[in-house]
Amino acid sequence: TRGVQRLGSRSKFVFGACTGSHYSKMEVESPINDYGRAQMEVELPAQTVEMQNQNGTEERKNDELLVAVLIEELQNDDVTIRLNSMKKLGTIAKALGPERTIKELVPYLSEFVDDEDDILVVLAEQLGGLQSCVGGTANAHVLLSPLETLAGIEEAVVRDKAVQSIREIIKVLDDKQIEEHMIPLLRRLADGKWFTSRVSSSSLFEVVYKRVSAKTKEDLRTQFVRLCDDDTPMVRRAACQQLGQFASVVDYKNVMAEIVPSMAKLTKDAQDSVRLRTVENCITIANLLEPADRQAKILPIIYALCKDKSWRVRYMVADKFCPLTEAAGEEKKDRLEMVNIFVQLLQDGEPEVRTAAAQKLADVAKLVGEQLTTDKLMKPIESLAKDDCQYTRAALASVVMGLASCAPKEVVLEYLLPQFLQLLKDDDPEVRLNVISKLESVNNVIGVELLSQSLLPAVDELAKDKKWRIRLAILKYIPLLARKLGPEMFEKKLCGQCMKWLRDPVWKVRNAAAENLKQIAEIFKSNWAVANLIPEVSQLAESKKPSHRLSAVYAIKHLCEVLGSDVNAKELIPLAGNLSEDKVANVRFTVAKAMENFALYIDRKTIESKLMPILSQMISDKDRDVHYFASVALENLRSGGSKGATVSEAKNGGESKAST
């Protein structure tokens, strides 16, 4: 805009042009009169045009300098500098433009295949996002050349990232480009002398298959079957892993003729790492077949896998047993055969297999129905409850009562209840904890009376466990126990233990116990809490141990949220006031922080008459932390006290939820 004189307060440029001629013309919009506007031309002096050309030249020079610096950093000896420069590959490509990127940058990047693996991973990732920098779909295929090289690198992470980028580029290529550029690349990878390129090729068949001609499809199927029969186990494993996805894009006739025979052969492979990957293939391919073909082709494979000599394969079968059972069909004889195989897995010689099978007990029971569950699955549970492996017992404990809904009540009481009671007395705390975690199912089956007789001794033992994480874990089930037991039985059996947790040597346990008091008070209401919890907290506040008095402060802080404004004013605030004079500074400044929480659940009058005097006294405390937290709390109460009143009134039903 230099050299253009201001034509009026409402003048503005419509467009500008800069040429190399002696004068350049720019059209501006200017007010002529009150009735309209007119276009006019302003001639720019040659000096202005020259200055604009100089500015543009300087910008281009700056861009070229930036690109030169980044390219130079790509050759730096420091790996970190090279890595940072490689991450800016998109910036370099945009500055160079599509033509120079294709002719100069892409060939230059092809030379980086001998660099560090970290550099190659970033390079493979960046190449997948450069389609727009090479001119879009028309030229995207030029990026395949360096990615083809990276797909044959020995490091698996680099290969995986290169394959992922190739798949991204395939999405923007048209069918003609797929045939012309991608299929030759895929054939070179699949026929590569080094196994790494053949491994990478197995992930690309599925994405190009639907977009090629019938003749090419036939070649691709032949090539993929050859990979499934490769001499190298790593290639067979990779092909086996992709077999199900490839089958999903192949027509039914060729699935039956080529894919299923290849899968059957892979289930007999010498390497168990190959065989175990056929388990998921069975599930995928079975869902593609008609029932008759599924019975004839897939069932024998499933049966063979269930009895495989490798425990890893059997473990995978146990882990995927429910989808395998569904794939086997709904015929009664097939379900019976699958249940018999599942029983064998529950009695397997390897503890890992038994554990995986035990975790699926409830799911399998729901799948096969009440009759087969009663006839076949109840007896193996007895041996699992006595298993030598603690992980197997823990897995059983987490599902044993889930079987209750799949069998008649008399069967549950005869078979499941004894195992449940035995697991509650198990030596391993994880086993007992898993049983308690299924409390809802247990209560529905055995009732409150039997629950209290069998479960509470186990809770008492877990509460005294040497591992603090076990004590912490059992705490989260106490509110659920409170709902099931009711106020009278809870007061008699567990209330004392809840207060003992407030004296635990580990802070996380004490803090969780204080939070539990809030939930228990919420379940049994404020009158019960005033009668049973507040006296215990008052006694805790007089303890000689500072950690116990701190627990009392935390308990007060949580209880004030559910007991209501009146109880807070009469019971909890005076108790907090006594603790504000504690001889330990940590207790005092914790009280100061708790005071702000009180303000949310009491009215404004109580804030001014009871909270502020306590905080005003604490401001004069000699300890700087106490002084600071008391000052902050008092300032907040003075500036936002009305908010506390609103919340308190809403708690008592005086205000709407939205208003609060």
ABEGO torsion letter per residue (X at the ends): XBGBBBAEAABBBABBBBBABABBBBBBBBBABAAEBBBBBBBBBAAAAAAAAAAAAAAAAAAAAAAAAAAAAAABABAAAAAAAAAAAAAAAAAAEAAAAAAAAAAAAAAAAABBAAAAAAAAAAAAAAAAAAGEAAAAAAAAAAAAAAAABABAAAAAAAAAAAAAAAAABBAAAAAAAAAAAAAAAAABABAAAAAAAAAAAAAAAAABBAAAAAAAAAAAAAAAABABAAAAAAAAAAAAAAAAABBAAAAAAAAAAAAAAAAABABAAAAAAAAAAAAAAAAABBAAAAAAAAAAAAAAAAABABAAAAAAAAAAAAAAAAAAEABAAAAAAAAAAAAAAAABABAAAAAAAAAAAAAAAAAAEAAAAAAAAAAAAAAAAABABAAAAAAAAAAAAAAAAABBAAAAAAAAAAAAAAAAABABAAAAAAAAAAAAAAAAAAEAAAAAAAAAAAAAAAAABABAAAAAAAAAAAAAAAAAAEAAAAAAAAAAAAAAAAABABAAAAAAAAAAAAAAAAAAEAAAAAAAAAAAAAAAAABABAAAAAAAAAAAAAAAAAAEAAAAAAAAAAAAAAAAABABAAAAAAAAAAAAAAAAABBAAAAAAAAAAAAAAAAABABAAAAAAAAAAAAAAAAAAAAAAAAAAAAAGABBAAAX
